[in-house]
Amino acid sequence: MNGTLVCKSALDDQFINCTYEMERPGKVRGVDEVFFNYNRIYKVYESLWLSSTWPIKVLMQGNLEREVENLNLSTKAEFLIENEVMEYVRGELLIGADKANQNSFTRQTYIRTSKMEKDDWLHHMTEVATRQDH
């Protein structure tokens, strides 16, 4: 899929608000509205996901680790879906550790449900975002 990602500061600069708009061949477009922040109380990075294609609101939480070449934001979430099934989501977002290498990021998303084996994760998607200066 192709799409756009536009981000801006929000709520007195306490959050970053990003809007993802994605083409979905043969389907209506997808729009995700996401709020990112650092929660000082829980000492975790958070993202609240709202989607036009999914009725469940998802709060992902995780940690940011500095590696030699990258910053790695590892997040996870779990939530109840239909028929009393739990869905589990985990993500890995990689971006360059220094400013010169922060013009793009890659995010891998994996999912599984409570009906699957505990270590049986499905690769859901890979996002690659590249900065476009306007």
Backbone torsions as a table, in degrees:
resi	resn	phi	psi	omega
1	MET	NA	154.1	173.1
2	ASN	-117.7	155.1	179.0
3	GLY	-173.6	-168.7	178.8
4	THR	-127.5	155.9	176.5
5	LEU	-135.5	118.9	179.6
6	VAL	-123.2	127.6	-177.2
7	CYS	-125.1	150.6	177.7
8	LYS	-154.8	161.1	175.0
9	SER	-69.5	148.6	-178.8
10	ALA	-146.0	160.4	174.8
11	LEU	50.3	63.2	179.7
12	ASP	56.1	40.5	177.4
13	ASP	62.8	21.1	177.7
14	GLN	-89.6	-14.9	-179.0
15	PHE	-135.3	159.3	165.9
16	ILE	-109.3	125.1	-179.1
17	ASN	-105.8	120.5	-179.7
18	CYS	-119.6	139.3	175.5
19	THR	-115.8	118.9	174.7
20	TYR	-97.9	129.1	171.2
21	GLU	-122.0	122.5	-174.4
22	MET	-125.0	136.5	170.8
23	GLU	-72.8	142.0	176.1
24	ARG	-133.0	95.3	-175.4
25	PRO	-49.6	126.7	179.9
26	GLY	79.1	2.5	-178.7
27	LYS	-136.6	166.3	173.8
28	VAL	-64.9	149.6	-179.2
29	ARG	-58.1	160.3	175.6
30	GLY	-109.0	137.2	176.6
31	VAL	-127.6	124.6	174.7
32	ASP	-116.0	134.1	174.8
33	GLU	-112.6	122.8	-173.5
34	VAL	-129.1	137.4	175.6
35	PHE	-115.6	121.9	179.3
36	PHE	-107.5	143.3	174.6
37	ASN	-160.4	168.9	169.8
38	TYR	-105.6	122.0	-179.2
39	ASN	-91.3	104.2	-177.6
40	ARG	-67.9	-25.0	179.3
41	ILE	-70.7	-47.9	-178.9
42	TYR	-89.8	-10.9	-177.7
43	LYS	57.6	46.3	177.4
44	VAL	-139.6	155.7	171.6
45	TYR	-84.0	141.4	-177.8
46	GLU	-130.9	153.9	170.6
47	SER	-143.4	130.3	178.1
48	LEU	-104.2	119.2	-174.0
49	TRP	-107.9	127.2	173.1
50	LEU	-121.9	132.4	-174.6
51	SER	-132.2	141.7	176.5
52	SER	-73.2	-13.5	-176.0
53	THR	-109.5	4.1	-175.7
54	TRP	-147.8	123.4	-172.6
55	PRO	-77.5	-6.2	-175.0
56	ILE	-96.4	132.5	175.2
57	LYS	-85.0	135.2	-174.0
58	VAL	-124.5	130.3	173.0
59	LEU	-106.0	113.9	176.4
60	MET	-99.3	142.6	178.8
61	GLN	-131.9	149.0	179.5
62	GLY	-173.6	-169.7	-176.6
63	ASN	-123.8	149.1	177.3
64	LEU	-106.4	124.6	179.1
65	GLU	-120.8	137.7	177.3
66	ARG	-92.1	121.6	174.6
67	GLU	-107.6	179.3	-176.4
68	VAL	-58.2	-50.3	-175.2
69	GLU	-106.2	-15.0	-173.5
70	ASN	-135.0	159.3	161.5
71	LEU	-99.0	134.6	-176.9
72	ASN	-121.3	113.0	176.5
73	LEU	-99.8	108.1	178.6
74	SER	-100.5	122.6	-177.5
75	THR	-128.1	161.4	176.4
76	LYS	-153.3	158.6	178.0
77	ALA	-153.6	157.7	171.8
78	GLU	-145.6	143.0	-176.7
79	PHE	-159.3	155.3	179.9
80	LEU	-80.3	132.0	172.6
81	ILE	-115.1	-164.3	-174.5
82	GLU	-64.0	156.7	177.3
83	ASN	59.2	34.3	177.0
84	GLU	60.5	26.5	178.0
85	VAL	-94.9	135.2	174.8
86	MET	-90.4	141.2	172.3
87	GLU	-113.2	138.7	179.0
88	TYR	-119.0	135.7	-179.7
89	VAL	-129.6	138.3	172.0
90	ARG	-136.5	146.6	-178.2
91	GLY	-137.2	153.2	175.8
92	GLU	-130.8	113.6	177.5
93	LEU	-108.1	124.4	179.1
94	LEU	-114.6	131.7	175.4
95	ILE	-141.0	152.3	-179.0
96	GLY	-55.1	144.5	-178.2
97	ALA	-73.9	-25.7	179.1
98	ASP	-113.4	157.3	-174.9
99	LYS	-53.4	-36.7	-177.5
100	ALA	-63.5	-22.2	-178.3
101	ASN	-112.5	28.2	-178.8
102	GLN	-111.7	30.2	177.4
103	ASN	-90.7	-1.5	175.9
104	SER	-155.5	160.2	173.0
105	PHE	-142.4	161.1	175.4
106	THR	-125.8	135.8	179.2
107	ARG	-130.2	124.3	176.1
108	GLN	-101.7	132.3	178.5
109	THR	-121.4	134.0	-179.9
110	TYR	-125.7	145.1	179.8
111	ILE	-134.9	159.1	169.6
112	ARG	-158.8	166.1	176.1
113	THR	-121.2	169.8	179.5
114	SER	-68.0	-9.7	176.6
115	LYS	-85.7	-6.0	-177.8
116	MET	-103.2	164.4	174.2
117	GLU	-62.0	149.1	-174.3
118	LYS	-57.4	-36.0	-178.1
119	ASP	-103.0	15.8	-177.4
120	ASP	-97.4	80.5	-177.9
121	TRP	-92.1	138.2	175.2
122	LEU	-100.5	134.0	175.1
123	HIS	-71.5	116.0	-176.8
124	HIS	-88.7	-46.8	179.2
125	MET	-167.6	160.1	171.4
126	THR	-120.6	124.4	175.9
127	GLU	-104.2	136.1	173.0
128	VAL	-126.8	118.5	-179.8
129	ALA	-116.9	136.8	179.3
130	THR	-126.3	131.4	-179.8
131	ARG	-64.1	133.1	174.9
132	GLN	-120.4	109.1	179.2
133	ASP	-80.5	134.3	-178.6
134	HIS	-115.0	NA	NA
